Amino acid sequence: MTGRGEVPIGRRVAQWRARRRITQQALADRLGKSKSWVDKVERGARALDKFSVIRQIADVLRVEPAVLIGERPATFVGTVPVDGLDGVQIALARYGTFPLVECQVPVVQVRRQVGHAWLTYQHARYPQVVRLLPGLLDAARGIPRTDAELLMQVYRIASSVLVKLDEPDLAWLAADRAATVAGGDALWAGAAAISVGQALRAAGRERLALTSTLDAAVRLVPLSPAAGTPDPTPGATAVGGTLLLQAALAAASCGEARQAGQLLDRAAALADASPERAGSERSAGEDAQRTCFGPVVVESARVLVAVERGEAAEAVCRHEVVIRRDGWRRLPAEYRGAYLVDAARAYLLAGDLLGAGRMLVAADAVAPAEVRSRSSARTLLAEIARGRPAPAGVARLSTLAGLTR
């Protein structure tokens, strides 16, 4: 196993920058450096060997210098351990170790369990999903490769919840397994690429995320449709559109604002042309890839891109429109909770401490685990709670989250 100290320092900088939701340009501005300097440090093309510079970076990223150097494990503010992660890691490690045997759990039962796991995930009950995963992953080893879609969904749900619990390396491993079993089917491979992109972004590998999601998207939807080009199928529209949104977020994190805008515009055109309503209650057959793609999701992505670009005023204005749109309340609790945490970052970036607190309290009401279990959200909560005066409800939420006594 690779030791923590063997991870290049530039990659740790990238990972912590991604966790703090800071763009390369924003980090460069705070350090008094160029964006190119930050990019070279993260890629390992430029040595980071001066402790004074490492300390300066650590101060911006709100982490101890020893964590960046690799001499001390990372500790988030008030991190809440989740039981069962070791079991997930062990189950993932069994992949390919033993020959496949006849599935001990009937495929129909595994399919039902996967559906239950997705529903539990969409309700933001992440600890419960973690408890389900070892059994699902073990059952997946006995599922015939001919049932590739079911296998892919097992690894996708694993990757999705591991991203939520700040385990990007494990999430990437599970997403890669999903891509492997998807094979050459463009729709299934596209769905797996959504998970790959999310895991890479969580690991601070935005350029790789941009490449992987964009490559998968163009297999499903044309970026510049010519006259007479047949419309993609509803499934291809949902998956391709979601991939475009993931690519736009990655592009914004890389400082590619123009490309991000173009990708968002194309995704919006697909969403407007789609007969499906964003976030509506649909059966697994109608939304087999669990994308929830639609106009509201596209507009919420515009908010997140504005946050990544540091355009706080634009992000807040767009957010206040998004939450009044039809379909907003029909989106899964997981999606709305995560989005409201990002909206809190927009308000904080705009200097509106009260608005930031209001968003976190709203996120907790929708999906408590998004605020109380996720390390990045708890760090944001602690930062807002230190404001004077503390926003209404934030002190109580801090107590409920175990950050204060």
N, C-alpha and C positions, 0 to 999 in steps of 0.2 A: 504494500500500500504506500502511496506517495505521501510523505510527511508534509505537514503544513508549511514548514520552512522551505520546502523544495518548490513551492508555487512562486513563480516570478513576482517580484514586488509590483511591477507594472500591472499585472493582471489583478492583484489585490486592490490596487488603486482604482482600476476600472470597476471591479465588483462593488466596492464601497461607494463609488460615485453613483453607480446605478441604483444601489439601495437607498441612497439619499436623494434620488431623483434630481441630480445635478447634471446638466449637460457639460460636454467638454468645453464649450465656449464659456459657460458660467464659471467653471472651475478655473479656467485660464484667466478670466477677468479678476477673480478673487486672489489669484496668486501673482498677478502682474506679469503673466507669461502669455505666449501666443497659443492659439488652439492647436497649431501644428506641434508645439512643444509637448502639450498634454497627450496628443495622439501618439507621438513617438515614444513617450514614457510608457504608455499603456501597452504598446505593441512590443516593447523591449528593444526598440531601435535606438533609444537613448538611455544611458545608464543613470540610475537614481542613487548616487553614492554619497551625497552630502546629507548628514543628519539634520542640519538646519532646514534644508528644503523638505525633507521627509516630515519633520515636525510641523512645518507650515502647511503641508498638504493634510496632515492628520488633523490639525486644528480646523481646517475648512470642512473636512469630512466628519468631524465630531467623533473621532476614534483615537485611541492611544497609538503613539508611534510604534510601540512594540507589536501591535496587531498588524500594521502594515509591513513591518520587517519580517514578521513570522515567528517572533519569539514568544507570543502570547496568544491564546485562543481568543476569538472575537466574542464579546459579550454585549448583547443589545440591552437597552434600557428595559429592565423588568421582564426579560425574556421568560415566557411560560413554556416549560418543556411539554411536549406532546407524547403521551405514552404510545408505543407501537411503532415508532420510526425505525427502531433497530430491526423489528420484524420485517418491515418493508425492505430495508437494505439487504437482509439475508435472503428474502424471496427473490429480489432482483439478481442477487449474486448466483442463484441456482440456475439461471438461464443458460442453457447449453452445457451445463455440467454433467447432466445425466441424459440418457436417451429418452426421447418422448415415449410415454406409455399411453395405453388407452385411457381416455379421460375418465377419472373416477367419479366426477360430478357430471350428470347429464348436461349436454350443451344447452338445452332449453332452460335448465336451472341457472347455469352460468349467465345466460342472457338476461334472465330475470334479475339476478344479483347485480349485474352491470347497470341495468336500468335503475335499480334501487340506489346504487352508489352515485349515479349521476344526479338523481333527484335529491339525495342527501347533500351532495356537493352544492347544488344550486340553491339550497336552503342555508348554505354557509355553515354546515355542521362538520367542520373539517376533522376534529378528533374522531368522530364516528366513522368517517370515510377511511381514515388511517387504520382503524381497527378492522375494517372489511378487506383492506388491500392484500395482506399476506395470503389469505385464503383464495382470493381472486387470482393473484399472480401464480400461486401454485396450481390452481385449476387450469390456468391458461397453458401450462406446460403440456397438458394432455389434450388440448383442443387441436383438431387437425388443421394444418396450414390452409386447407381448402376453405375454412371458415375465417378468412383473413380479416373481414370487417369486425367480427367479434373480438378477435385477438387485438386488433388495433385499438378498439374502444377500451379494453382492459388497461393497456399501457397508456392511453391518453388520459384516463381518469387518474391514474397514478401520477403522471407528470403534472397534471393540473393542480392537484392538491399539494404536491411537493413544492411547486412554485409558491403557493400561498404560505407554506411553512418555512420559507427561506432556505430551501435545500436545492439550489439551482443545479448543482452537479448531478445529484440523483434524478432531478427532474429531466435534465438533458438525457441521461441514460435511458430513462423510461420512454422519452419522446423518440429517441433514436430506435428503440425497439419497435415502437409503433410504425415508424417509417420503414423499417426493415420488413415487417410482416405485410405492410400495405402493398409492396411490390410495385408493379407497373401500372396499376389502376390509378388514373389521374385524380379521380375524386377522393379516393381513400388516401392516396399519397398527399393530396392537398390538405386533408383534415389532419393528418399526422404532422405536416409542416407547420400548421398553426401551433401545435404543442412545441415543436422544435423552436420556432421563433420566440414563443413566450419564455421558454427555458433559457435561450441564449440571451435575451434581453435581461432576464433576472440575473444572469451571470456577468452582465456588463459587456457582453460581446455583441454590440449593436450592429456593427458592419456585417458580421456573419449572419445575424438575424435578418438584416435587410436583404442580403443575397438569397438566403434560403427561402424566405417567404415570397419574394418577388419572382424567383424562378418557378416556384410552385403555382403562383397566381396566373402567370401567362400561359400555363398549360390548360387553364380552365376558362379564363376570360381574357379577351383581347384588350390590351391597354388603350389602343386607338382603333375602335371598331370601324371598318370600312362600310360604305353603303352596301346594303344587301347581305351583310353578314348575319347569319341566323343567330337569334338570341340564345344565350346559354340556357341549359335546363335549370329549374329552380334550385336543385342541389348544387350545381356548379356555380350558380350566382351567389348562393349563401356562403359556400366555402371560399370561392375566389374573392368575393367582396371582403370577407373577414381577413383573408391573407393580405389584401391591399391595405386594410387598416393596420394590421400588424407591421407591414412594411413602412407605412407612413409614420408610425410611432418610432420605429427604429431609425428612419431617416432623420426625424426631428432630433433624436438623441445624438445623431452624428453631426448635427449642425447643417443638414441639407434641407433647409426650410422650403425651398422652391419645389424640390422633388416630393416632399411630404404633402404640400398643397395639391400637387397634380394627382398624387395617389388618392388623396381624400376626395377630390372632385370626381375621379373615375368611380370610386366606391359609391359616392352619392348618386351618380347616374344609374348604377346597377340597382341600388336600393329603391330609387324612385320608380324604376321600371318593373320591379319585382311585385307580383301580386300578393306576396306574403306580408302580413303585418308584423312589424317589429315587436318582439316580446310577447306575442299572443300565446295563449295556452294551446300548445300543439302536441300531438302524440309523437312518440319516438319515431314512427314511420314518416311523419311530416317534417321533422327536424332531426334526422338521424345523427347529424354531426354536432348537435348542440351548439349552434353558432349564435342564435337569436339575431341574426343579421337583419338590418332594416334601417329606415331613415333615422330613428332615434339613436341607434347605436353609432351611426356615422356622425351625427351631430355631437354626441358625447365624445367621440374620438377627436373631433376638432378642438374640444376643450382641452383634452389631454395634450394634444400637439402644441397648443398655445402655451400651456404650462411648461412643456419641455423647452420651448423657445424663450421662456422668460417673459412672455407677453401677458402679464397678470391681469390688466384691465380687460383685454379681449377675452381671456379665459373666463373671468367672472361674468361678463355680459352674456357670453354664449351659454354659460351654465344656467343662468337664471331663465333663459328661454327653454333650454333642454328639459328642465324638470316640469315645465308646463305643457310639454308636448303630449299628444295622444300616444299611448303605448308605453310611456315611462314607467308607470306603476305596474305594467304587465311584465316588465323585465324581471329576471330571477333576482332573489334577494342578494345572492352572491355578487351579481354584477352591480346592482345599485349600491350596495355597501362599499365595494371597492371604489366605485366611481366617486362616491361622496367623500371618501378619504382623499382622493386626488383633488376634489373640489376644495377641500380644506387647505391643501397646499397652495391652491391658486389664491385663496383669500389671504393666507399668510404671506405669500409673495407680494400681494398688493398692499400689505401693511394693515389689513383689517383683521385684528385679533379676534374680535367678537364674531365676525362672520366665519372665521376658521373654526372657532369653538362650536358654533351652531352647526356647521357641517359634520363635525365629528360626533356630536350628540345625535344628529339625524342618522348618521351611518350606524351608530350603535343600536338605535331603535330598529333599524331594518335588518342588520346582520351583526350581532354582537361580536362574533368571532373575528370579523374583519378589523375590529378596533382592539379587542382584548387579547387576541391570540397571535396576531401578526406583529413581528418585531418592528418593522418599519413604521406601522401605524402607532404602536405604543411609544416609539421614540418621538413621533410627531405630537402625540398627546402630551407627553412629558414637557416638550418644548412649549406648547401652548399654555399648559398649566402653570408654567413659570412666569407667564405674563402678569402684569399688574395694571388694573385688577384682572383676576382670572375671569374668563367668560362664564356666563351663567351655565350651570350644568356640568362644566368641565371638572371642577373640583370633585363633585360627586362621582363622575365617571372615572376619574383617576383613582378614587378609593375602590370602586367596584372592580377596576382592572388590576388592583393590587400594587399600584405605583406609590400610593401614600397610605399612611395608617391613621 
